[in-house]
Amino acid sequence: IRIPKSIIDQSGIKNEVELEVKDDKIIIKSLSEIRKNWNLAFQKMSKSNDDLLLDENTLTDQSSWDNKEWTW
C-alpha cells in the first residue's frame, strides 16, 4: 500500500507502524512509546498507597542455603 507523504505527515507517523484489524477496517497507527506515562502512573500509585511490595516477606526470609552457600 502506498500512502501519500502529505497524509503520513498529517498522521504523525515516524518510522514503524502498528496494524490493527477492527470489524471490516484495517487501522494503521504509529507505534506508541514504550513505557510512556509510566512516571505519572507510578505517582498515582504512590498517592493511593498502591506501591507497596506484595512479596516483602519472601525478600527478607532467606533459607540457610541462601545464608551459607550463596555468594552475594
PQR file with spaces between the fields and no chain letter, atoms N, CA, C, O and H, PARSE charges and radii, in Angstrom:
ATOM       1  N    ILE     1       0.851   -1.166    0.000 -0.4000 1.5000
ATOM       2  CA   ILE     1       0.000    0.000    0.000 -0.0000 2.0000
ATOM       3  C    ILE     1       0.895    1.226    0.000  0.5500 1.7000
ATOM       4  O    ILE     1       1.806    1.335    0.820 -0.5500 1.4000
ATOM       5  N    ARG     2       0.642    2.129   -0.899 -0.4000 1.5000
ATOM       6  CA   ARG     2       1.382    3.392   -0.936 -0.0000 2.0000
ATOM       7  C    ARG     2       0.500    4.482   -0.352  0.5500 1.7000
ATOM       8  O    ARG     2      -0.662    4.641   -0.726 -0.5500 1.4000
ATOM       9  H    ARG     2      -0.098    2.040   -1.565  0.4000 1.0000
ATOM      10  N    ILE     3       1.080    5.219    0.568 -0.4000 1.5000
ATOM      11  CA   ILE     3       0.344    6.297    1.219 -0.0000 2.0000
ATOM      12  C    ILE     3       1.064    7.601    0.890  0.5500 1.7000
ATOM      13  O    ILE     3       2.279    7.695    1.064 -0.5500 1.4000
ATOM      14  H    ILE     3       2.023    5.090    0.872  0.4000 1.0000
ATOM      15  N    PRO     4       0.332    8.602    0.419 -0.5600 1.5000
ATOM      16  CA   PRO     4       0.970    9.882    0.079  0.2800 2.0000
ATOM      17  C    PRO     4       1.676   10.500    1.288  0.5500 1.7000
ATOM      18  O    PRO     4       1.212   10.388    2.422 -0.5500 1.4000
ATOM      19  N    LYS     5       2.805   11.154    1.019 -0.4000 1.5000
ATOM      20  CA   LYS     5       3.604   11.773    2.070 -0.0000 2.0000
ATOM      21  C    LYS     5       2.794   12.783    2.868  0.5500 1.7000
ATOM      22  O    LYS     5       2.965   12.874    4.084 -0.5500 1.4000
ATOM      23  H    LYS     5       3.182   11.246    0.097  0.4000 1.0000
ATOM      24  N    SER     6       1.935   13.530    2.234 -0.4000 1.5000
ATOM      25  CA   SER     6       1.145   14.542    2.948 -0.0000 2.0000
ATOM      26  C    SER     6       0.247   13.894    4.008  0.5500 1.7000
ATOM      27  O    SER     6       0.051   14.463    5.082 -0.5500 1.4000
ATOM      28  H    SER     6       1.796   13.456    1.246  0.4000 1.0000
ATOM      29  N    ILE     7      -0.289   12.729    3.718 -0.4000 1.5000
ATOM      30  CA   ILE     7      -1.137   12.025    4.689 -0.0000 2.0000
ATOM      31  C    ILE     7      -0.279   11.474    5.822  0.5500 1.7000
ATOM      32  O    ILE     7      -0.672   11.536    6.987 -0.5500 1.4000
ATOM      33  H    ILE     7      -0.130   12.267    2.845  0.4000 1.0000
ATOM      34  N    ILE     8       0.886   10.939    5.485 -0.4000 1.5000
ATOM      35  CA   ILE     8       1.791   10.431    6.521 -0.0000 2.0000
ATOM      36  C    ILE     8       2.218   11.566    7.445  0.5500 1.7000
ATOM      37  O    ILE     8       2.257   11.391    8.663 -0.5500 1.4000
ATOM      38  H    ILE     8       1.205   10.889    4.539  0.4000 1.0000
ATOM      39  N    ASP     9       2.541   12.733    6.874 -0.4000 1.5000
ATOM      40  CA   ASP     9       2.939   13.883    7.686 -0.0000 2.0000
ATOM      41  C    ASP     9       1.816   14.316    8.624  0.5500 1.7000
ATOM      42  O    ASP     9       2.072   14.639    9.784 -0.5500 1.4000
ATOM      43  H    ASP     9       2.510   12.875    5.884  0.4000 1.0000
ATOM      44  N    GLN    10       0.594   14.324    8.143 -0.4000 1.5000
ATOM      45  CA   GLN    10      -0.554   14.716    8.967 -0.0000 2.0000
ATOM      46  C    GLN    10      -0.808   13.712   10.087  0.5500 1.7000
ATOM      47  O    GLN    10      -1.286   14.084   11.159 -0.5500 1.4000
ATOM      48  H    GLN    10       0.386   14.061    7.201  0.4000 1.0000
ATOM      49  N    SER    11      -0.494   12.455    9.846 -0.4000 1.5000
ATOM      50  CA   SER    11      -0.795   11.404   10.819 -0.0000 2.0000
ATOM      51  C    SER    11       0.180   11.384   11.992  0.5500 1.7000
ATOM      52  O    SER    11      -0.148   10.868   13.061 -0.5500 1.4000
ATOM      53  H    SER    11      -0.105   12.153    8.976  0.4000 1.0000
ATOM      54  N    GLY    12       1.372   11.938   11.803 -0.4000 1.5000
ATOM      55  CA   GLY    12       2.378   11.903   12.858 -0.0000 2.0000
ATOM      56  C    GLY    12       3.173   10.612   12.882  0.5500 1.7000
ATOM      57  O    GLY    12       3.965   10.391   13.798 -0.5500 1.4000
ATOM      58  H    GLY    12       1.639   12.357   10.935  0.4000 1.0000
ATOM      59  N    ILE    13       2.976    9.764   11.898 -0.4000 1.5000
ATOM      60  CA   ILE    13       3.712    8.503   11.826 -0.0000 2.0000
ATOM      61  C    ILE    13       5.171    8.804   11.511  0.5500 1.7000
ATOM      62  O    ILE    13       5.478    9.565   10.594 -0.5500 1.4000
ATOM      63  H    ILE    13       2.333    9.944   11.154  0.4000 1.0000
ATOM      64  N    LYS    14       6.073    8.190   12.295 -0.4000 1.5000
ATOM      65  CA   LYS    14       7.514    8.420   12.097 -0.0000 2.0000
ATOM      66  C    LYS    14       8.134    7.273   11.301  0.5500 1.7000
ATOM      67  O    LYS    14       8.355    7.408   10.098 -0.5500 1.4000
ATOM      68  H    LYS    14       5.824    7.572   13.041  0.4000 1.0000
ATOM      69  N    ASN    15       8.414    6.158   11.954 -0.4000 1.5000
ATOM      70  CA   ASN    15       9.105    5.053   11.293 -0.0000 2.0000
ATOM      71  C    ASN    15       8.252    3.794   11.246  0.5500 1.7000
ATOM      72  O    ASN    15       7.843    3.346   10.175 -0.5500 1.4000
ATOM      73  H    ASN    15       8.235    6.048   12.931  0.4000 1.0000
ATOM      74  N    GLU    16       7.991    3.234   12.412 -0.4000 1.5000
ATOM      75  CA   GLU    16       7.283    1.965   12.468 -0.0000 2.0000
ATOM      76  C    GLU    16       5.807    2.197   12.751  0.5500 1.7000
ATOM      77  O    GLU    16       5.421    3.187   13.374 -0.5500 1.4000
ATOM      78  H    GLU    16       8.324    3.598   13.282  0.4000 1.0000
ATOM      79  N    VAL    17       4.996    1.266   12.280 -0.4000 1.5000
ATOM      80  CA   VAL    17       3.554    1.374   12.479 -0.0000 2.0000
ATOM      81  C    VAL    17       3.008    0.088   13.083  0.5500 1.7000
ATOM      82  O    VAL    17       3.656   -0.958   13.074 -0.5500 1.4000
ATOM      83  H    VAL    17       5.310    0.462   11.774  0.4000 1.0000
ATOM      84  N    GLU    18       1.818    0.203   13.598 -0.4000 1.5000
ATOM      85  CA   GLU    18       1.088   -0.940   14.136 -0.0000 2.0000
ATOM      86  C    GLU    18      -0.165   -1.104   13.288  0.5500 1.7000
ATOM      87  O    GLU    18      -0.882   -0.136   13.034 -0.5500 1.4000
ATOM      88  H    GLU    18       1.291    1.053   13.605  0.4000 1.0000
ATOM      89  N    LEU    19      -0.424   -2.320   12.854 -0.4000 1.5000
ATOM      90  CA   LEU    19      -1.620   -2.607   12.068 -0.0000 2.0000
ATOM      91  C    LEU    19      -2.641   -3.299   12.951  0.5500 1.7000
ATOM      92  O    LEU    19      -2.305   -4.191   13.729 -0.5500 1.4000
ATOM      93  H    LEU    19       0.159   -3.106   13.061  0.4000 1.0000
ATOM      94  N    GLU    20      -3.883   -2.880   12.822 -0.4000 1.5000
ATOM      95  CA   GLU    20      -4.959   -3.465   13.615 -0.0000 2.0000
ATOM      96  C    GLU    20      -6.156   -3.680   12.697  0.5500 1.7000
ATOM      97  O    GLU    20      -6.489   -2.818   11.884 -0.5500 1.4000
ATOM      98  H    GLU    20      -4.156   -2.155   12.190  0.4000 1.0000
ATOM      99  N    VAL    21      -6.784   -4.813   12.831 -0.4000 1.5000
ATOM     100  CA   VAL    21      -7.998   -5.091   12.072 -0.0000 2.0000
ATOM     101  C    VAL    21      -9.163   -4.999   13.035  0.5500 1.7000
ATOM     102  O    VAL    21      -9.201   -5.694   14.050 -0.5500 1.4000
ATOM     103  H    VAL    21      -6.514   -5.514   13.491  0.4000 1.0000
ATOM     104  N    LYS    22     -10.112   -4.137   12.713 -0.4000 1.5000
ATOM     105  CA   LYS    22     -11.280   -3.947   13.563 -0.0000 2.0000
ATOM     106  C    LYS    22     -12.502   -3.899   12.663  0.5500 1.7000
ATOM     107  O    LYS    22     -12.618   -3.058   11.773 -0.5500 1.4000
ATOM     108  H    LYS    22     -10.082   -3.572   11.889  0.4000 1.0000
ATOM     109  N    ASP    23     -13.412   -4.833   12.926 -0.4000 1.5000
ATOM     110  CA   ASP    23     -14.585   -5.005   12.069 -0.0000 2.0000
ATOM     111  C    ASP    23     -14.108   -5.212   10.639  0.5500 1.7000
ATOM     112  O    ASP    23     -13.393   -6.177   10.367 -0.5500 1.4000
ATOM     113  H    ASP    23     -13.318   -5.517   13.649  0.4000 1.0000
ATOM     114  N    ASP    24     -14.477   -4.348    9.740 -0.4000 1.5000
ATOM     115  CA   ASP    24     -14.066   -4.519    8.346 -0.0000 2.0000
ATOM     116  C    ASP    24     -13.048   -3.459    7.930  0.5500 1.7000
ATOM     117  O    ASP    24     -12.981   -3.074    6.763 -0.5500 1.4000
ATOM     118  H    ASP    24     -15.057   -3.564    9.961  0.4000 1.0000
ATOM     119  N    LYS    25     -12.252   -2.990    8.905 -0.4000 1.5000
ATOM     120  CA   LYS    25     -11.297   -1.918    8.637 -0.0000 2.0000
ATOM     121  C    LYS    25      -9.878   -2.355    9.005  0.5500 1.7000
ATOM     122  O    LYS    25      -9.676   -3.124    9.944 -0.5500 1.4000
ATOM     123  H    LYS    25     -12.306   -3.303    9.853  0.4000 1.0000
ATOM     124  N    ILE    26      -8.915   -1.857    8.257 -0.4000 1.5000
ATOM     125  CA   ILE    26      -7.507   -2.001    8.608 -0.0000 2.0000
ATOM     126  C    ILE    26      -7.060   -0.653    9.149  0.5500 1.7000
ATOM     127  O    ILE    26      -7.149    0.359    8.455 -0.5500 1.4000
ATOM     128  H    ILE    26      -9.079   -1.232    7.494  0.4000 1.0000
ATOM     129  N    ILE    27      -6.581   -0.638   10.383 -0.4000 1.5000
ATOM     130  CA   ILE    27      -6.179    0.602   11.038 -0.0000 2.0000
ATOM     131  C    ILE    27      -4.659    0.627   11.121  0.5500 1.7000
ATOM     132  O    ILE    27      -4.039   -0.317   11.610 -0.5500 1.4000
ATOM     133  H    ILE    27      -6.509   -1.461   10.947  0.4000 1.0000
ATOM     134  N    ILE    28      -4.066    1.712   10.642 -0.4000 1.5000
ATOM     135  CA   ILE    28      -2.622    1.902   10.684 -0.0000 2.0000
ATOM     136  C    ILE    28      -2.346    2.987   11.712  0.5500 1.7000
ATOM     137  O    ILE    28      -2.820    4.115   11.576 -0.5500 1.4000
ATOM     138  H    ILE    28      -4.569    2.479   10.245  0.4000 1.0000
ATOM     139  N    LYS    29      -1.565    2.641   12.760 -0.4000 1.5000
ATOM     140  CA   LYS    29      -1.261    3.603   13.823 -0.0000 2.0000
ATOM     141  C    LYS    29       0.241    3.674   14.023  0.5500 1.7000
ATOM     142  O    LYS    29       0.960    2.696   13.816 -0.5500 1.4000
ATOM     143  H    LYS    29      -1.180    1.725   12.871  0.4000 1.0000
ATOM     144  N    SER    30       0.702    4.848   14.428 -0.4000 1.5000
ATOM     145  CA   SER    30       2.114    4.937   14.789 -0.0000 2.0000
ATOM     146  C    SER    30       2.309    4.190   16.100  0.5500 1.7000
ATOM     147  O    SER    30       1.413    4.159   16.944 -0.5500 1.4000
ATOM     148  H    SER    30       0.119    5.643   14.596  0.4000 1.0000
ATOM     149  N    LEU    31       3.477    3.593   16.266 -0.4000 1.5000
ATOM     150  CA   LEU    31       3.765    2.860   17.493 -0.0000 2.0000
ATOM     151  C    LEU    31       3.837    3.833   18.655  0.5500 1.7000
ATOM     152  O    LEU    31       4.479    4.879   18.568 -0.5500 1.4000
ATOM     153  H    LEU    31       4.205    3.619   15.581  0.4000 1.0000
ATOM     154  N    SER    32       3.179    3.480   19.727 -0.4000 1.5000
ATOM     155  CA   SER    32       3.259    4.324   20.911 -0.0000 2.0000
ATOM     156  C    SER    32       4.581    4.065   21.615  0.5500 1.7000
ATOM     157  O    SER    32       5.154    2.981   21.510 -0.5500 1.4000
ATOM     158  H    SER    32       2.657    2.630   19.797  0.4000 1.0000
ATOM     159  N    GLU    33       5.053    5.069   22.329 -0.4000 1.5000
ATOM     160  CA   GLU    33       6.318    4.926   23.042 -0.0000 2.0000
ATOM     161  C    GLU    33       6.162    3.908   24.156  0.5500 1.7000
ATOM     162  O    GLU    33       5.185    3.928   24.905 -0.5500 1.4000
ATOM     163  H    GLU    33       4.587    5.950   22.415  0.4000 1.0000
ATOM     164  N    ILE    34       7.132    3.024   24.253 -0.4000 1.5000
ATOM     165  CA   ILE    34       7.117    2.024   25.315 -0.0000 2.0000
ATOM     166  C    ILE    34       7.300    2.736   26.648  0.5500 1.7000
ATOM     167  O    ILE    34       8.149    3.615   26.789 -0.5500 1.4000
ATOM     168  H    ILE    34       7.926    3.007   23.644  0.4000 1.0000
ATOM     169  N    ARG    35       6.501    2.346   27.604 -0.4000 1.5000
ATOM     170  CA   ARG    35       6.552    2.896   28.965 -0.0000 2.0000
ATOM     171  C    ARG    35       6.182    4.374   29.023  0.5500 1.7000
ATOM     172  O    ARG    35       6.529    5.063   29.982 -0.5500 1.4000
ATOM     173  H    ARG    35       5.811    1.631   27.489  0.4000 1.0000
ATOM     174  N    LYS    36       5.490    4.858   28.018 -0.4000 1.5000
ATOM     175  CA   LYS    36       5.054    6.254   28.032 -0.0000 2.0000
ATOM     176  C    LYS    36       4.077    6.449   29.190  0.5500 1.7000
ATOM     177  O    LYS    36       3.194    5.620   29.408 -0.5500 1.4000
ATOM     178  H    LYS    36       5.207    4.298   27.239  0.4000 1.0000
ATOM     179  N    ASN    37       4.234    7.514   29.909 -0.4000 1.5000
ATOM     180  CA   ASN    37       3.374    7.883   31.044 -0.0000 2.0000
ATOM     181  C    ASN    37       3.534    6.975   32.258  0.5500 1.7000
ATOM     182  O    ASN    37       2.710    7.034   33.170 -0.5500 1.4000
ATOM     183  H    ASN    37       4.951    8.188   29.732  0.4000 1.0000
ATOM     184  N    TRP    38       4.564    6.141   32.298 -0.4000 1.5000
ATOM     185  CA   TRP    38       4.757    5.292   33.475 -0.0000 2.0000
ATOM     186  C    TRP    38       5.021    6.138   34.712  0.5500 1.7000
ATOM     187  O    TRP    38       4.539    5.810   35.797 -0.5500 1.4000
ATOM     188  H    TRP    38       5.234    6.093   31.556  0.4000 1.0000
ATOM     189  N    ASN    39       5.784    7.230   34.565 -0.4000 1.5000
ATOM     190  CA   ASN    39       6.064    8.082   35.724 -0.0000 2.0000
ATOM     191  C    ASN    39       4.778    8.593   36.345  0.5500 1.7000
ATOM     192  O    ASN    39       4.635    8.595   37.567 -0.5500 1.4000
ATOM     193  H    ASN    39       6.176    7.496   33.684  0.4000 1.0000
ATOM     194  N    LEU    40       3.846    9.026   35.515 -0.4000 1.5000
ATOM     195  CA   LEU    40       2.560    9.513   36.011 -0.0000 2.0000
ATOM     196  C    LEU    40       1.794    8.394   36.716  0.5500 1.7000
ATOM     197  O    LEU    40       1.191    8.615   37.766 -0.5500 1.4000
ATOM     198  H    LEU    40       3.962    9.025   34.522  0.4000 1.0000
ATOM     199  N    ALA    41       1.818    7.212   36.142 -0.4000 1.5000
ATOM     200  CA   ALA    41       1.124    6.074   36.754 -0.0000 2.0000
ATOM     201  C    ALA    41       1.740    5.715   38.103  0.5500 1.7000
ATOM     202  O    ALA    41       1.018    5.403   39.050 -0.5500 1.4000
ATOM     203  H    ALA    41       2.308    7.032   35.289  0.4000 1.0000
ATOM     204  N    PHE    42       3.070    5.758   38.195 -0.4000 1.5000
ATOM     205  CA   PHE    42       3.729    5.454   39.466 -0.0000 2.0000
ATOM     206  C    PHE    42       3.413    6.507   40.518  0.5500 1.7000
ATOM     207  O    PHE    42       3.260    6.180   41.695 -0.5500 1.4000
ATOM     208  H    PHE    42       3.656    6.012   37.425  0.4000 1.0000
ATOM     209  N    GLN    43       3.315    7.761   40.110 -0.4000 1.5000
ATOM     210  CA   GLN    43       2.953    8.823   41.054 -0.0000 2.0000
ATOM     211  C    GLN    43       1.542    8.605   41.593  0.5500 1.7000
ATOM     212  O    GLN    43       1.296    8.777   42.787 -0.5500 1.4000
ATOM     213  H    GLN    43       3.439    8.027   39.154  0.4000 1.0000
ATOM     214  N    LYS    44       0.621    8.228   40.717 -0.4000 1.5000
ATOM     215  CA   LYS    44      -0.753    7.950   41.151 -0.0000 2.0000
ATOM     216  C    LYS    44      -0.783    6.764   42.112  0.5500 1.7000
ATOM     217  O    LYS    44      -1.514    6.778   43.102 -0.5500 1.4000
ATOM     218  H    LYS    44       0.821    8.088   39.747  0.4000 1.0000
ATOM     219  N    MET    45       0.015    5.736   41.814 -0.4000 1.5000
ATOM     220  CA   MET    45       0.077    4.574   42.700 -0.0000 2.0000
ATOM     221  C    MET    45       0.582    4.974   44.076  0.5500 1.7000
ATOM     222  O    MET    45       0.059    4.520   45.093 -0.5500 1.4000
ATOM     223  H    MET    45       0.608    5.724   41.009  0.4000 1.0000
ATOM     224  N    SER    46       1.595    5.821   44.106 -0.4000 1.5000
ATOM     225  CA   SER    46       2.172    6.251   45.375 -0.0000 2.0000
ATOM     226  C    SER    46       1.162    7.046   46.196  0.5500 1.7000
ATOM     227  O    SER    46       1.060    6.853   47.407 -0.5500 1.4000
ATOM     228  H    SER    46       2.020    6.191   43.280  0.4000 1.0000
ATOM     229  N    LYS    47       0.423    7.931   45.553 -0.4000 1.5000
ATOM     230  CA   LYS    47      -0.572    8.746   46.260 -0.0000 2.0000
ATOM     231  C    LYS    47      -1.687    7.895   46.854  0.5500 1.7000
ATOM     232  O    LYS    47      -2.244    8.239   47.896 -0.5500 1.4000
ATOM     233  H    LYS    47       0.505    8.088   44.569  0.4000 1.0000
ATOM     234  N    SER    48      -2.012    6.793   46.200 -0.4000 1.5000
ATOM     235  CA   SER    48      -3.091    5.933   46.697 -0.0000 2.0000
ATOM     236  C    SER    48      -2.559    4.756   47.518  0.5500 1.7000
ATOM     237  O    SER    48      -3.292    3.806   47.794 -0.5500 1.4000
ATOM     238  H    SER    48      -1.559    6.514   45.353  0.4000 1.0000
ATOM     239  N    ASN    49      -1.272    4.822   47.911 -0.4000 1.5000
ATOM     240  CA   ASN    49      -0.623    3.757   48.692 -0.0000 2.0000
ATOM     241  C    ASN    49      -0.725    2.393   48.020  0.5500 1.7000
ATOM     242  O    ASN    49      -0.890    1.369   48.684 -0.5500 1.4000
ATOM     243  H    ASN    49      -0.677    5.593   47.687  0.4000 1.0000
ATOM     244  N    ASP    50      -0.626    2.397   46.718 -0.4000 1.5000
ATOM     245  CA   ASP    50      -0.699    1.160   45.950 -0.0000 2.0000
ATOM     246  C    ASP    50       0.680    0.772   45.418  0.5500 1.7000
ATOM     247  O    ASP    50       0.785    0.050   44.426 -0.5500 1.4000
ATOM     248  H    ASP    50      -0.492    3.229   46.179  0.4000 1.0000
ATOM     249  N    ASP    51       1.726    1.247   46.070 -0.4000 1.5000
ATOM     250  CA   ASP    51       3.076    0.971   45.596 -0.0000 2.0000
ATOM     251  C    ASP    51       3.894    0.163   46.599  0.5500 1.7000
ATOM     252  O    ASP    51       5.122    0.242   46.614 -0.5500 1.4000
ATOM     253  H    ASP    51       1.641    1.833   46.875  0.4000 1.0000
ATOM     254  N    LEU    52       3.214   -0.608   47.431 -0.4000 1.5000
ATOM     255  CA   LEU    52       3.890   -1.417   48.435 -0.0000 2.0000
ATOM     256  C    LEU    52       4.240   -2.790   47.864  0.5500 1.7000
ATOM     257  O    LEU    52       3.533   -3.312   47.002 -0.5500 1.4000
ATOM     258  H    LEU    52       2.216   -0.672   47.419  0.4000 1.0000
ATOM     259  N    LEU    53       5.337   -3.367   48.354 -0.4000 1.5000
ATOM     260  CA   LEU    53       5.732   -4.699   47.900 -0.0000 2.0000
ATOM     261  C    LEU    53       4.713   -5.734   48.352  0.5500 1.7000
ATOM     262  O    LEU    53       4.275   -5.717   49.503 -0.5500 1.4000
ATOM     263  H    LEU    53       5.911   -2.943   49.055  0.4000 1.0000
ATOM     264  N    LEU    54       4.341   -6.620   47.465 -0.4000 1.5000
ATOM     265  CA   LEU    54       3.401   -7.683   47.805 -0.0000 2.0000
ATOM     266  C    LEU    54       4.121   -8.908   48.348  0.5500 1.7000
ATOM     267  O    LEU    54       3.519   -9.730   49.038 -0.5500 1.4000
ATOM     268  H    LEU    54       4.697   -6.633   46.531  0.4000 1.0000
ATOM     269  N    ASP    55       5.392   -9.031   48.042 -0.4000 1.5000
ATOM     270  CA   ASP    55       6.160  -10.209   48.456 -0.0000 2.0000
ATOM     271  C    ASP    55       7.325   -9.832   49.366  0.5500 1.7000
ATOM     272  O    ASP    55       8.400  -10.427   49.279 -0.5500 1.4000
ATOM     273  H    ASP    55       5.881   -8.363   47.481  0.4000 1.0000
ATOM     274  N    GLU    56       7.121   -8.864   50.223 -0.4000 1.5000
ATOM     275  CA   GLU    56       8.201   -8.379   51.086 -0.0000 2.0000
ATOM     276  C    GLU    56       8.780   -9.484   51.960  0.5500 1.7000
ATOM     277  O    GLU    56       9.993   -9.528   52.164 -0.5500 1.4000
ATOM     278  H    GLU    56       6.249   -8.380   50.293  0.4000 1.0000
ATOM     279  N    ASN    57       7.942  -10.375   52.480 -0.4000 1.5000
ATOM     280  CA   ASN    57       8.429  -11.454   53.341 -0.0000 2.0000
ATOM     281  C    ASN    57       9.376  -12.393   52.609  0.5500 1.7000
ATOM     282  O    ASN    57      10.339  -12.883   53.198 -0.5500 1.4000
ATOM     283  H    ASN    57       6.957  -10.338   52.314  0.4000 1.0000
ATOM     284  N    THR    58       9.119  -12.645   51.360 -0.4000 1.5000
ATOM     285  CA   THR    58       9.986  -13.559   50.618 -0.0000 2.0000
ATOM     286  C    THR    58      11.354  -12.949   50.382  0.5500 1.7000
ATOM     287  O    THR    58      12.333  -13.671   50.191 -0.5500 1.4000
ATOM     288  H    THR    58       8.336  -12.247   50.881  0.4000 1.0000
ATOM     289  N    LEU    59      11.431  -11.632   50.393 -0.4000 1.5000
ATOM     290  CA   LEU    59      12.730  -10.997   50.202 -0.0000 2.0000
ATOM     291  C    LEU    59      13.561  -11.003   51.480  0.5500 1.7000
ATOM     292  O    LEU    59      14.791  -11.007   51.416 -0.5500 1.4000
ATOM     293  H    LEU    59      10.636  -11.045   50.548  0.4000 1.0000
ATOM     294  N    THR    60      12.912  -11.005   52.628 -0.4000 1.5000
ATOM     295  CA   THR    60      13.649  -10.971   53.895 -0.0000 2.0000
ATOM     296  C    THR    60      13.838  -12.355   54.501  0.5500 1.7000
ATOM     297  O    THR    60      14.782  -12.562   55.263 -0.5500 1.4000
ATOM     298  H    THR    60      11.914  -11.002   52.679  0.4000 1.0000
ATOM     299  N    ASP    61      12.971  -13.300   54.185 -0.4000 1.5000
ATOM     300  CA   ASP    61      13.074  -14.658   54.724 -0.0000 2.0000
ATOM     301  C    ASP    61      13.994  -15.483   53.828  0.5500 1.7000
ATOM     302  O    ASP    61      13.574  -15.985   52.786 -0.5500 1.4000
ATOM     303  H    ASP    61      12.204  -13.132   53.566  0.4000 1.0000
ATOM     304  N    GLN    62      15.236  -15.616   54.239 -0.4000 1.5000
ATOM     305  CA   GLN    62      16.186  -16.373   53.450 -0.0000 2.0000
ATOM     306  C    GLN    62      16.397  -17.739   54.080  0.5500 1.7000
ATOM     307  O    GLN    62      16.332  -17.898   55.299 -0.5500 1.4000
ATOM     308  H    GLN    62      15.578  -15.209   55.086  0.4000 1.0000
ATOM     309  N    SER    63      16.645  -18.699   53.247 -0.4000 1.5000
ATOM     310  CA   SER    63      16.900  -20.050   53.741 -0.0000 2.0000
ATOM     311  C    SER    63      18.340  -20.153   54.229  0.5500 1.7000
ATOM     312  O    SER    63      19.152  -19.259   53.992 -0.5500 1.4000
ATOM     313  H    SER    63      16.698  -18.570   52.257  0.4000 1.0000
ATOM     314  N    SER    64      18.645  -21.243   54.905 -0.4000 1.5000
ATOM     315  CA   SER    64      20.020  -21.453   55.360 -0.0000 2.0000
ATOM     316  C    SER    64      20.959  -21.582   54.163  0.5500 1.7000
ATOM     317  O    SER    64      22.121  -21.182   54.237 -0.5500 1.4000
ATOM     318  H    SER    64      17.985  -21.969   55.098  0.4000 1.0000
ATOM     319  N    TRP    65      20.459  -22.137   53.067 -0.4000 1.5000
ATOM     320  CA   TRP    65      21.285  -22.231   51.864 -0.0000 2.0000
ATOM     321  C    TRP    65      21.659  -20.837   51.384  0.5500 1.7000
ATOM     322  O    TRP    65      22.804  -20.599   51.000 -0.5500 1.4000
ATOM     323  H    TRP    65      19.515  -22.462   53.008  0.4000 1.0000
ATOM     324  N    ASP    66      20.692  -19.905   51.402 -0.4000 1.5000
ATOM     325  CA   ASP    66      20.977  -18.531   50.990 -0.0000 2.0000
ATOM     326  C    ASP    66      22.077  -17.920   51.842  0.5500 1.7000
ATOM     327  O    ASP    66      22.962  -17.233   51.331 -0.5500 1.4000
ATOM     328  H    ASP    66      19.762  -20.099   51.714  0.4000 1.0000
ATOM     329  N    ASN    67      22.017  -18.169   53.131 -0.4000 1.5000
ATOM     330  CA   ASN    67      22.973  -17.551   54.051 -0.0000 2.0000
ATOM     331  C    ASN    67      24.347  -18.204   54.027  0.5500 1.7000
ATOM     332  O    ASN    67      25.349  -17.522   54.242 -0.5500 1.4000
ATOM     333  H    ASN    67      21.299  -18.726   53.546  0.4000 1.0000
ATOM     334  N    LYS    68      24.420  -19.511   53.771 -0.4000 1.5000
ATOM     335  CA   LYS    68      25.696  -20.226   53.867 -0.0000 2.0000
ATOM     336  C    LYS    68      26.340  -20.509   52.513  0.5500 1.7000
ATOM     337  O    LYS    68      27.553  -20.365   52.359 -0.5500 1.4000
ATOM     338  H    LYS    68      23.606  -20.065   53.596  0.4000 1.0000
ATOM     339  N    GLU    69      25.538  -20.908   51.540 -0.4000 1.5000
ATOM     340  CA   GLU    69      26.090  -21.393   50.279 -0.0000 2.0000
ATOM     341  C    GLU    69      26.178  -20.323   49.186  0.5500 1.7000
ATOM     342  O    GLU    69      27.109  -20.324   48.382 -0.5500 1.4000
ATOM     343  H    GLU    69      24.553  -21.026   51.666  0.4000 1.0000
ATOM     344  N    TRP    70      25.235  -19.442   49.166 -0.4000 1.5000
ATOM     345  CA   TRP    70      25.165  -18.465   48.079 -0.0000 2.0000
ATOM     346  C    TRP    70      26.193  -17.361   48.274  0.5500 1.7000
ATOM     347  O    TRP    70      26.345  -16.839   49.378 -0.5500 1.4000
ATOM     348  H    TRP    70      24.479  -19.441   49.819  0.4000 1.0000
ATOM     349  N    THR    71      26.895  -17.006   47.212 -0.4000 1.5000
ATOM     350  CA   THR    71      27.857  -15.909   47.265 -0.0000 2.0000
ATOM     351  C    THR    71      27.166  -14.644   46.785  0.5500 1.7000
ATOM     352  O    THR    71      26.736  -14.548   45.636 -0.5500 1.4000
ATOM     353  H    THR    71      26.772  -17.431   46.315  0.4000 1.0000
ATOM     354  N    TRP    72      27.069  -13.682   47.680 -0.4000 1.5000
ATOM     355  CA   TRP    72      26.395  -12.426   47.345 -0.0000 2.0000
ATOM     356  C    TRP    72      27.342  -11.468   46.719  0.5500 1.7000
ATOM     357  O    TRP    72      26.951  -10.354   46.369 -0.5500 1.4000
ATOM     358  H    TRP    72      27.419  -13.759   48.614  0.4000 1.0000
